[in-house]
């Protein structure tokens, strides 16, 4: 079966990665429509050696379309996903618009592929730092139920979008040359700096990205009792998020057991070379499908050998977004 497919937000950071991944994985396409704002209408993007013309997204864009890969922002998905579904398409939505809707499955294919069957037209792709954490943590949770995960992130600017990546490059160049540069989308000085995640802060002091890690993981794992205090931070890295993960298990867990489980886990690559002090780095994770996992060690502060520490890195645009969505479409 080949799908008549449309990409909503085709010119963005995730949208262009959709094109790369569909090509690399030889996804069965009957046709491919590229949709973006009127600003991009007429632009050409390369796909399998051909130049495809970007069209303006309108309410009429979905006639005959069977699959929509959406990454044009939450408000655009809220407006257009129901229109696409009414036209008979399945929408794999990379925005946060429908993630916590109880009627919409939220899927990481390595974790809960069975939930896809429950869809009524929309399947949500989880938050990027959540996906990257879920991939290595899920097989550990299956072996030994997890009670609590202390997650601290070092997130790339790719999560803000393509314009933020251009901002970081230009801000860094300007800083080195001693010039002023007015950043277009990143709200805080990006060059040689680290700043709290740009999402809104709730009354309890957690930001929205931190709330997503908790609420989305509970939904994906079907584990409402899981506790995840998260701290989400941006770093001046172009793409690929890194995360420190501290886990409290129900029963004792050794680093050797963790290595054995993760050595066989889908979507995970162990990078844990203590002799060379070589561990996961966002530069190494960039362009890779797997989440890199290292610094595997016992958390000696926890009683009874129930604590494990990890450091991980995963490509935010690939596994954190476009790849996960295409894997969902492949399962369909
Ligand atoms: P455009 O490039 O024409 O602005 P990113 O996440 O990298 O910022 O990309 C956002 C994507 O969503 C881009 O493809 C962008 O298209 C698209 N987009 C933004 N606003 C709209 C809109 N109002 N209608 C359609 N597409 C939109």
Boltz pocket constraint, residues with backbone or C-beta under 6 A from the ligand:
constraints:
  - pocket:
      binder: B
      contacts: [[A, 8], [A, 9], [A, 10], [A, 11], [A, 12], [A, 13], [A, 14], [A, 15], [A, 35], [A, 36], [A, 37], [A, 38], [A, 39], [A, 40], [A, 41], [A, 57], [A, 71], [A, 72], [A, 73], [A, 76], [A, 160], [A, 161], [A, 162], [A, 163]]
      max_distance: 6.0
